[in-house]
Amino acid sequence: MKILTFDTSLDKTYVTLSENEKILADIIVENHDEKYHSAYLIPTIVNILKNNNILMKDINVIGTNVGPGSFTGIRACVTVARVFAQQLNIPLVGVSSLEILSHINTSGSKTAVVLDARKNQFYTALYVRNKELSSPKLTNADELKSFDFKDTFVIADETSSAFLNSFGVESVVYTEVNADLGQYLNKIVYDKISNASDEDYLWGKLKPLYLQAPPVTISAKSKIK
């Protein structure tokens, strides 16, 4: 079973190709040349397939990050994933950013993932041994302060980490540990598809995980005078 996974929702673009659990190729793309990293998603997929002498029709499963995260990044990877899965008529597995990040904790202890959602709000979820205890949700600052973080491994982004530290909660900043999130995503997809029925991961079921409304910008030209 050949699995192609990709993620443009977080800090970088991650594209990973595997044969079941065996990683065949793994590419990480950062922002460069004043372009956002998601702009390189399609060329990266083309390269990873070409370099491994694999055609798109040989792929059996597609997996992608559905968010939360960058709205542009979510749209990019979800759209590409849906198109590929529809055209190939293969399963499409969506995984949340928070579940991917939870795999940074390898200790077996409870994991809390906290990401900045702006406007004094945060995306949060709880896991233990890679099992979801609390699904991703939008949490305000006061609610976050009331969380019981005792005996919990906390993973956050830089902004959330600073806020947590302000009331005495230590956390690991995921962008500072250089974890290969692409490999985490690929493993999660393999585990999910290995225990799924044919109806569990139809491409039409995949939806972006927007826990708050995407920002809407109205240009000056479009305003009614």
Beta strands, then each sheet from edge to edge (+ up, - down):
strand 1: 2-7
strand 2: 13-19
strand 3: 22-29
strand 4: 61-67
strand 5: 92-96
strand 6: 110-118
strand 7: 121-128
strand 8: 131-140
strand 9: 152-156
strand 10: 172-173
sheet 1: 3+ 2- 1+ 4+ 5+
sheet 2: 8+ 7- 6+ 9+ 10+
end
